[in-house]
Amino acid sequence: MHDNRTYWRVYWSGAALMLQIDVELREQGMTLAQIVSQFAARRPGDEHDWNAAEVVAQISKLCGSEMPARVVARHLDAKNFPDTSALRAELGVALHGKTVRYDDAAPKAAIRRAIMRRAD
């Protein structure tokens, strides 16, 4: 990443994939935050440098589904940012220039609201 300066694309692509995983987990009654908390709780004081494949494998194991691994695998060798247009539409997030508009009638608007809700 350093040699070809792809930090921006890799970081934000990863964020887009984690959003997709979180949405799918929420449809199954879980959240990515819960899974990551479980992952961290099982490894207190762990100093292992986890690579992406290991983390995704653990997330898949903890949620009892290969879905996270499948989502990541579809984009692993991609050179471009993942297309999030369908997911954004389902969540009711519309981009209009520099303005973001929310559609509470969108099919997954409740999931969007839950993701955006302030943590207590």
C-alpha positions as CSV (number, residue, x, y, z in Angstrom):
1,M,0.0,0.0,0.0
2,H,2.8,2.4,0.8
3,D,4.6,1.9,-2.5
4,N,1.5,2.6,-4.7
5,R,-0.2,5.0,-2.2
6,T,-3.5,3.0,-1.9
7,Y,-4.2,3.7,1.7
8,W,-7.3,5.9,1.0
9,R,-8.9,3.3,-1.3
10,V,-8.1,0.4,0.9
11,Y,-9.3,2.1,4.1
12,W,-12.6,3.4,2.6
13,S,-13.2,0.2,0.6
14,G,-12.9,-1.7,3.9
15,A,-15.3,0.6,5.5
16,A,-17.8,0.1,2.7
17,L,-17.5,-3.7,3.0
18,M,-17.9,-3.5,6.8
19,L,-21.1,-1.5,6.3
20,Q,-22.5,-4.1,4.0
21,I,-21.5,-6.8,6.5
22,D,-23.1,-4.8,9.4
23,V,-26.4,-4.4,7.4
24,E,-26.5,-8.1,6.6
25,L,-25.8,-9.0,10.3
26,R,-28.5,-6.7,11.5
27,E,-31.0,-8.5,9.2
28,Q,-30.0,-11.6,11.1
29,G,-30.4,-9.9,14.5
30,M,-26.7,-9.2,15.2
31,T,-24.5,-6.2,14.7
32,L,-20.9,-5.9,13.6
33,A,-20.2,-4.1,16.9
34,Q,-21.4,-7.1,18.9
35,I,-19.2,-9.5,16.8
36,V,-16.1,-7.3,17.1
37,S,-16.7,-6.9,20.9
38,Q,-16.9,-10.7,21.2
39,F,-13.7,-11.0,19.1
40,A,-11.9,-8.5,21.4
41,A,-13.2,-10.1,24.6
42,R,-11.8,-13.5,23.6
43,R,-8.4,-12.1,23.2
44,P,-7.5,-9.8,26.1
45,G,-3.9,-8.8,26.0
46,D,-3.5,-10.5,22.6
47,E,-0.5,-8.9,20.9
48,H,-0.8,-11.0,17.7
49,D,-0.8,-8.9,14.5
50,W,-3.9,-10.1,12.8
51,N,-4.1,-9.9,9.0
52,A,-7.4,-9.1,7.2
53,A,-8.0,-12.8,6.3
54,E,-7.7,-13.9,9.9
55,V,-10.0,-11.1,11.2
56,V,-12.6,-11.9,8.6
57,A,-12.4,-15.6,9.3
58,Q,-12.9,-14.9,13.0
59,I,-15.9,-12.6,12.3
60,S,-17.4,-15.3,10.1
61,K,-16.9,-17.9,12.9
62,L,-18.3,-15.7,15.6
63,C,-21.5,-14.8,13.6
64,G,-21.9,-18.4,12.5
65,S,-22.0,-17.5,8.8
66,E,-19.7,-17.4,5.9
67,M,-21.4,-14.2,4.7
68,P,-18.6,-11.8,5.9
69,A,-16.0,-13.9,4.2
70,R,-18.1,-14.0,1.0
71,V,-18.6,-10.2,1.0
72,V,-14.8,-9.6,1.4
73,A,-13.9,-12.3,-1.1
74,R,-16.0,-10.6,-3.8
75,H,-13.9,-7.4,-3.5
76,L,-10.5,-8.7,-2.4
77,D,-8.7,-8.1,-5.7
78,A,-10.8,-5.1,-6.8
79,K,-8.9,-2.0,-7.9
80,N,-11.8,0.3,-7.5
81,F,-14.0,1.3,-4.7
82,P,-17.0,-1.1,-4.1
83,D,-20.2,0.0,-5.8
84,T,-22.4,1.0,-2.8
85,S,-25.2,2.5,-4.8
86,A,-27.7,-0.3,-4.3
87,L,-26.9,-0.6,-0.6
88,R,-27.3,3.2,-0.2
89,A,-30.6,3.1,-2.0
90,E,-31.9,0.3,0.3
91,L,-30.7,2.2,3.3
92,G,-32.4,5.4,2.0
93,V,-29.2,7.4,1.6
94,A,-29.2,9.6,-1.5
95,L,-26.3,11.8,-2.5
96,H,-27.1,15.1,-4.2
97,G,-23.9,16.9,-4.9
98,K,-22.5,17.7,-1.5
99,T,-25.8,17.1,0.2
100,V,-27.0,13.8,1.7
101,R,-30.7,13.1,1.9
102,Y,-32.4,10.3,3.9
103,D,-35.5,8.5,2.8
104,D,-37.3,7.0,5.7
105,A,-39.5,5.0,3.4
106,A,-36.5,3.0,2.0
107,P,-36.6,-0.8,2.6
108,K,-33.8,-0.7,5.1
109,A,-34.2,2.7,6.6
110,A,-34.7,1.2,10.0
111,I,-31.3,-0.4,9.8
112,R,-29.8,2.9,8.7
113,R,-31.4,4.6,11.7
114,A,-30.1,1.9,14.0
115,I,-26.6,2.2,12.6
116,M,-26.6,6.0,13.0
117,R,-28.2,6.1,16.4
118,R,-26.0,7.4,19.1
119,A,-24.6,4.7,21.4
120,D,-25.7,5.0,25.0
